[in-house]
Amino acid sequence: ALTTFSSIRNSKKSTLNFLDRANVLKSDFDFVSSFVRALFPSLPPREASI
């Protein structure tokens, strides 16, 4: 029973790590897109399809 508990906890932790990484990637993407928009204001604003 102890091993299953630890494996469940480990999978939970890896899921949290994955979500953290996805959030970091999303904030990086937002930063890059705003940076590009500041560089090229004539570009039409991209729809938030991603």
MDAnalysis code that builds the backbone (N, CA, C; Angstrom):
import MDAnalysis as mda
import numpy as np

u = mda.Universe.empty(150, n_residues=50, atom_resindex=np.repeat(np.arange(50), 3), trajectory=True)
u.add_TopologyAttr("name", ["N", "CA", "C"] * 50)
u.add_TopologyAttr("resid", np.arange(1, 51))
u.add_TopologyAttr("resname", ["ALA", "LEU", "THR", "THR", "PHE", "SER", "SER", "ILE", "ARG", "ASN", "SER", "LYS", "LYS", "SER", "THR", "LEU", "ASN", "PHE", "LEU", "ASP", "ARG", "ALA", "ASN", "VAL", "LEU", "LYS", "SER", "ASP", "PHE", "ASP", "PHE", "VAL", "SER", "SER", "PHE", "VAL", "ARG", "ALA", "LEU", "PHE", "PRO", "SER", "LEU", "PRO", "PRO", "ARG", "GLU", "ALA", "SER", "ILE"])
u.atoms.positions = np.array([
    [0.837, -1.206, 0.000],
    [0.000, 0.000, 0.000],
    [0.870, 1.255, 0.000],
    [2.010, 1.155, 0.683],
    [2.883, 2.321, 0.759],
    [3.452, 2.678, -0.611],
    [3.784, 1.662, -1.400],
    [4.383, 1.945, -2.709],
    [3.374, 2.611, -3.634],
    [2.123, 2.176, -3.592],
    [1.123, 2.802, -4.449],
    [0.903, 4.253, -4.041],
    [0.928, 4.510, -2.738],
    [0.751, 5.883, -2.275],
    [1.875, 6.774, -2.787],
    [3.121, 6.281, -2.683],
    [4.250, 7.098, -3.129],
    [4.208, 7.283, -4.639],
    [3.789, 6.258, -5.379],
    [3.734, 6.411, -6.835],
    [2.646, 7.412, -7.227],
    [1.517, 7.387, -6.513],
    [0.460, 8.369, -6.787],
    [0.974, 9.773, -6.498],
    [1.700, 9.909, -5.386],
    [2.231, 11.226, -5.054],
    [3.237, 11.687, -6.109],
    [4.066, 10.767, -6.602],
    [5.046, 11.139, -7.619],
    [4.359, 11.557, -8.914],
    [3.318, 10.845, -9.314],
    [2.627, 11.215, -10.544],
    [1.948, 12.573, -10.373],
    [1.412, 12.833, -9.180],
    [0.811, 14.133, -8.909],
    [1.859, 15.228, -9.050],
    [3.050, 14.971, -8.498],
    [4.106, 15.975, -8.543],
    [4.540, 16.236, -9.984],
    [4.655, 15.178, -10.784],
    [5.074, 15.368, -12.172],
    [4.008, 16.132, -12.949],
    [2.730, 15.885, -12.641],
    [1.671, 16.640, -13.303],
    [1.768, 18.117, -12.951],
    [2.047, 18.418, -11.676],
    [2.207, 19.812, -11.278],
    [3.394, 20.439, -11.986],
    [4.502, 19.691, -12.093],
    [5.665, 20.218, -12.796],
    [5.328, 20.510, -14.249],
    [4.565, 19.619, -14.877],
    [4.181, 19.828, -16.271],
    [3.321, 21.078, -16.413],
    [2.386, 21.273, -15.483],
    [1.533, 22.457, -15.543],
    [2.358, 23.720, -15.338],
    [3.318, 23.671, -14.405],
    [4.188, 24.828, -14.204],
    [4.936, 25.155, -15.484],
    [5.467, 24.115, -16.146],
    [6.216, 24.351, -17.373],
    [5.309, 24.930, -18.453],
    [4.072, 24.445, -18.538],
    [3.141, 24.972, -19.528],
    [2.838, 26.440, -19.242],
    [2.678, 26.795, -17.967],
    [2.434, 28.193, -17.620],
    [3.619, 29.064, -17.996],
    [4.829, 28.571, -17.755],
    [6.024, 29.335, -18.117],
    [6.086, 29.518, -19.623],
    [5.793, 28.459, -20.369],
    [5.807, 28.563, -21.829],
    [4.773, 29.572, -22.300],
    [3.596, 29.565, -21.690],
    [2.546, 30.486, -22.108],
    [2.949, 31.929, -21.815],
    [3.543, 32.177, -20.646],
    [3.961, 33.542, -20.331],
    [5.085, 33.973, -21.263],
    [6.002, 33.051, -21.599],
    [7.044, 33.379, -22.570],
    [6.425, 33.749, -23.907],
    [5.428, 32.985, -24.348],
    [4.781, 33.265, -25.623],
    [4.077, 34.619, -25.587],
    [3.397, 34.919, -24.484],
    [2.740, 36.217, -24.355],
    [3.759, 37.338, -24.419],
    [4.894, 37.159, -23.751],
    [5.930, 38.186, -23.754],
    [6.468, 38.398, -25.160],
    [6.749, 37.309, -25.865],
    [7.296, 37.432, -27.221],
    [6.286, 38.093, -28.146],
    [5.022, 37.713, -28.039],
    [4.018, 38.294, -28.930],
    [3.839, 39.784, -28.645],
    [3.858, 40.178, -27.376],
    [3.742, 41.605, -27.071],
    [4.983, 42.351, -27.532],
    [6.154, 41.700, -27.436],
    [7.390, 42.314, -27.905],
    [7.333, 42.532, -29.413],
    [6.858, 41.523, -30.145],
    [6.742, 41.648, -31.605],
    [5.739, 42.743, -31.952],
    [4.653, 42.816, -31.198],
    [3.651, 43.844, -31.468],
    [4.226, 45.233, -31.208],
    [5.090, 45.353, -30.198],
    [5.710, 46.649, -29.931],
    [6.690, 47.005, -31.045],
    [7.375, 46.006, -31.585],
    [8.327, 46.275, -32.667],
    [7.605, 46.618, -33.965],
    [6.534, 45.895, -34.250],
    [5.801, 46.102, -35.498],
    [4.358, 46.486, -35.185],
    [4.103, 47.739, -34.858],
    [2.728, 48.134, -34.502],
    [1.772, 48.057, -35.682],
    [2.303, 48.004, -36.909],
    [1.405, 47.945, -38.065],
    [0.804, 46.557, -38.243],
    [1.373, 45.556, -37.561],
    [0.811, 44.216, -37.669],
    [-0.562, 44.176, -37.009],
    [-1.502, 43.471, -37.610],
    [-2.805, 43.321, -36.943],
    [-2.650, 42.469, -35.695],
    [-3.343, 42.786, -34.630],
    [-3.241, 41.979, -33.403],
    [-3.720, 40.563, -33.665],
    [-2.910, 39.594, -33.238],
    [-3.283, 38.199, -33.468],
    [-4.432, 37.806, -32.549],
    [-5.346, 37.026, -33.088],
    [-6.424, 36.502, -32.250],
    [-5.841, 35.481, -31.278],
    [-6.421, 35.410, -30.095],
    [-5.919, 34.465, -29.085],
    [-6.443, 33.067, -29.403],
    [-5.934, 32.489, -30.484],
    [-6.385, 31.156, -30.881],
    [-5.532, 30.078, -30.250],
    [-4.417, 30.438, -29.653],
    [-3.512, 29.446, -29.073],
    [-3.805, 29.299, -27.580],
])
